[in-house]
Amino acid sequence: MKEFTLIELIEGLRQNKWTSVDLVHMYLGQIEKYDGYLNSVAELNPDALQIAKELDEERLAKGPRSHLHGIPILIKDNINTKDKMHTTANSLSLADLIAPYEATIVRKLKDAGVIILGKANLSEFAYFMSYDQMPSGYGSRNGQVKSPYHESIDPLGSSTGSAVAVAANLICVAIGTETNGSLMAPAYQNSIVAIKPTFGMVSRYGIIPISETQDTAGPIAKNVADCALLLEVIAGFDDLDPYTKDYKNHLQDIKNAFLKPIINGKIGIIYYSDHTYSAEEKEILEQTRAKFISLGYTVKIIDFEPRKGDWKESLLSLFYEFKNGINAYLKSVSGYTKMTSLKDIIEFNLRDPEKRMKYGQSILVDSQKTTGNFNDEEYIEFRKNLLIEANRLENMMQEENLDALLSTTWASYAPVAGNPSICVPAKPLTDLKPISIIFVGKKWDDAKLISIAHEYEQATKHRIPPQLA
């Protein structure tokens, strides 16, 4: 099948080349044909065709609601939809949950005329389940998501299904979420694009949480422009998520950002001392340096030494936040699932461990051991130490007057500190070794980062679609 971009789908609808019903039929056909192996889709919306029909009729009668009117998408199965679909985080413990309210981003998408075609699989509880070698993309409810490129490739996660479905053309665009790498990693490994926006740009209300201070949703697509068009719709202040309060002070033209090249830009190519760069990675970074110089940028090479240690405070603070967040979420859906607390989930899993916790649940258990109280001195100390380190990239960009940093690896700095990130393919995926460039920008510089990433993407065009049998 031809690999359509979102812009092409929008233009085709505008020119009456196809209808939204046609698009739903097309992607349902792709899912039926290929997803038996890939396992990227958790559940399909039984009302999708009827919704598409109604949106086609509305377009004819009144015109489109937005640029995304009538476009089908997939959303990660940790995001509430108030319809006939479940919200399970790919866990058998929540297999009975049909949420009584929808996430703010789902409301925004529906208001824009978007068709929620279905839910995408993910690593169970967004990969916050077990230390014990649980594969990315695995969950007790729906099993293992697989790479569309080769069975030996780890598709990474936790937004595994969203990324695989987009890469395999089972859908044009999708929504994922990230706490620490869950948008960047699967995009990197599936030769596609993802944007993790500045923390606070996108509401998390109605999303099964891990971290009150790090969680965000973001778009996944095959190019930067498509991601920007989707991000424009889901971004914005939400009085149901107090962390979005700063959005009003940082209004940006996200939708058109890719049309505005940066003049006299300055970027840093960062080499993390704790990462062993292969010869291929070094070559790619040198090629990237040369490419940006040819585009008129000043490029600074930065040797960066992270602090010694393993981000221990990050994980320990997440234990507190997960217990607090999941208990509050379960209270908000009380009566719609048998689970009422993290303790319930742990006990449910223990009753059938081989089926419900094949790889253990050590992270759930360690989270339950905390008080979940953000006023605890231990938690406050964890967060203080964590942010001192995490803000180093932001401080460096401010001090050096850099528009962005880039590397061939992702790190915890951007998700912990709240900086925006964008993943863009860095080479054709021909040898089973996906490599991408991860761009990091200053907080609330999302539009500028989109412009930089788009300029690189258009100057290189490295993405190659998978060959599906």
Beta strands, then each sheet from edge to edge (+ up, - down):
strand 1: 41-44
strand 2: 72-76
strand 3: 115-120
strand 4: 138-139
strand 5: 143-144
strand 6: 174-178
strand 7: 193-196
strand 8: 216-221
strand 9: 266-272
strand 10: 298-304
strand 11: 404-407
strand 12: 421-425
strand 13: 436-440
sheet 1: 1+ 3- 2- 6- 8+ 7- 12+ 13- 11+ 9+ 10+
sheet 2: 4+ 5-
end
